[in-house]
Amino acid sequence: MKISVGAIVVCAAMTAMSVAAERLKPTERVADLKPKIMLEEQVPATFAGWTTDKAMIPIAPSPDVQATLNRLYSATLARTYRNEQGQRVMLSIAYGSDQSSEATSVHRPEFCYSAQGFRVKTLDKGVIALDGYELPVQRLMANQGPRAEPITYWITINDEATLPGIARKLEQLRYGLQGKIPDGLLFRVSTVGMTPEEGFAVQDRFIKDLYQVFDAGFRDRYFGSSTNRGRA
């Protein structure tokens, strides 16, 4: 059987690309070089007038969903906070030590809520002013029957605050080219029983209050680093 020169060139190119990809495959875990993320200990249960509302117990995911969470995430945290005005904010954080690809990255809330039967509308991206810089956030609106739940979230890659899409892919590529596997987390807050405008205002205040009291040694891991701010 005669093989064309073109086929040989294509085969050689594909082989070279395969070898290069294997050599460039990240091997160094950034998480192993930094203090360990411990959500329960590092996220304060009480701060700036907010206290954990233990009467509000988050609904446990189904066994199959929990199995997926255990495989993807190194740690998760779910709490409800209440302030002196009786306003409640639900906080959910999912941390993963491997954020090197879409397959291992934290899941977007749009998909998680849709999987639970919510109708999810993606609103405009927003920013929250924290110490002179603008934290990029995504706003969502989730509805299920009479329940209306405004949602704010962002994602970190190592100590870079970003959002899903091209920004996250570029960060993954940047670390991959350095041979590193970045860690990161999904930080999500939501409210119920309020209009979207009221809910987002309360969420922003909650985030700002939490940022101010957060341990400076871990603040960048949760909110993004001051040296990187503005890039996302």
N, C-alpha and C positions, 0 to 999 in steps of 0.2 A: 504494500500500500504506500502510495506516494504522499508525503507530507509537505505541504507548502511552506515556503520560507515565512510567510505571514503568521501561520499557525505556530511555528517554532518561536517567533518573536513574542507573540502574545503569551505563550506558555512560559517563556523565560521571564517575561515581565511580571506575570502573576506569581511565579515562584519567588522572585526577588522581593515583591511586595509582602508576601507571606513571611519571609525571613525577617524583613525589616520590622514588620508589625510585632513579631515575636520578640525581637531584640528590644523594641521600644515599650513592651508591655510593662506597666508600672509594677514595681515590687516593694517599694518602701512605703510603709503605712505611716502617714503623718500622725495618726492617733497614738502611735507607740512612742513618739518623741515629745509628747506633751502631757500635762497632768490629766488624769482621767476625768471624763464627764460623768458626774453623778447627779442626776436630775433631782432626786428627792432631797438631797442635802444642799445643792447649790441654788435651787429656786426657793426663795423664802416663802414660808406658809403665811406669814403676817407681815405687812409693810404698809406704811403711809395711809392708814385707815382702811386697808383691805385685809380681810381675814378669810381663811379657808372655810367654806360653808360645807360642813361634813354631812348636813342633811340632804344635800344634793349629790347623790351618788351617780357618776357617769354610767350609762348603759354599757354593759360588757359586750364586746363583739362576739359573733358566732364562733364556734370552735375552728371552722375552716379559715375564717378571716384572722383569728388569733394566731393560727399556725403560720400564716403568711407574714404577719407582723413580727413574730418571733424570728423568722428567717431573715427578714430585711433589716430589722432594727436592733441595735445594741441595748437600747433603753427607751422607755416611753413614760410619759407623765401626763395624767389627766386630773385636773382640779377645777372646782368652781369657787370663785371668790365673791365676797359680798362686802360692800362698803357701808358707811354709816347712813347713807340715803336709801339703803335697801336695794341698790342696783347690783346685778350679778353679772359676772364675766366668766365664761368658760375658757379655760386654758388647756391646750394640748400641745405637747412637745414630743417629737419623735427624733431620736438621735441614731445615726448610723455611722459606723467606723469606715465604711467603704462607699464613697460617693463618686467613684471613678467612671460610672457609666449609667445610662438610663435604666438598665436592668437592675442595678443595685441601689439606685437613688431613692430618697424618700418620696413617697407618693403624693401627688397633688391633691389637695382637698376637693377640687372639682370632681375628680373621679371617685374619691371615697364617699362623698355625699350622694352622688348619683347612684352608686352601688347600693346605698341604703334606702333608695326610693325617693330621694329628694329631687325636685326640679331645681337645677342650679343655673343661675345667670351670672356670667362674668361681667363685672362692672369695670370702670376705668381703674387703671393703676393709680396709686397714690403715694404720698410721701409723709413721713412723720419727722418733725424737726427734733433732733436730739443733740444737744450741745453744739449747735452751729452746723450740723450736717443733716442731710435729708435721707432718712432710712427708706429705701424703696419697698413698697408693700403692694399686695394685690387685694382688691376688694371683690367679694362675692356676695350673692344673695341666694340663700337656699330656702325653698318652700316645700312643705309637706302637709297637705290639708290646711288647718288653721295656723300651723306653726311657721313663722317667718323668722329666719335666722341670718342676720348680717354677719359676715365673716371677714376677718383681716388676717393675712399671713405673709410670711417671707421665708426664704430658705438661705442657709449659710453653706458655703463651701470653704472648709478650713475656717479662716476668720474673715471671709468676704461675704457680706450680705447681698443677696441677688434674688432673682425671680426665675421661674421655669422658662424655658425657651432658649433663645440664642445666647443670652447672658450666662446661663448655667452651662451650656455646652462649651462655650469658650473657656470658662474656668476649668472644666473637666479636661479639656484639651491642653490647657496651659500646664496643669499639674502632670498630665500624662507624658508630655514631652520632657518633663524633668525626671521621669521615672518614679513619680510619687502617686500614692493613693490617698486622696484627701478624705477627711471626715466631714461631717456636717449635720445639720438638723433642720427640721421643719418646725417653725414657731407659729402657732395658730391661736387666735382668740375669737370668740363669738358671743353674741347676746341674743336673748329672746324677750318678747314682751315689749319691745320698743320699735319705734319707726327706724328705718335705715339711718336717717340723719342722727337721731338720738343714739342709736347703737354704736355707730362709728365714732361719735364724739366720746362716748364712755370708753370705748376700746382704746382710743388714742390716749386718753388720760391714764388709763390703767398701764399701758405700755410705758409711758413716760415716767410714771411713778415707780414702776418696777426697775426701769433702767437706772434711775437715780440711786437706788439702794443696792444694786447688784454688786457682788464681789468684783472689784476691779481686775482681779487676776483671771476671771472667767468672762467678763463682760463682752469682750471681743468675740468669743466663741459663740455667744448667743445673739449679739446684735450687730456684729461686724466690727472690723478694726478701723480706727481713726486714720491709719495710714493708707487704707484702701477706699475710704469713703468717697463717694462721688463717681466711682468708676462704673458701678452697676447702672 
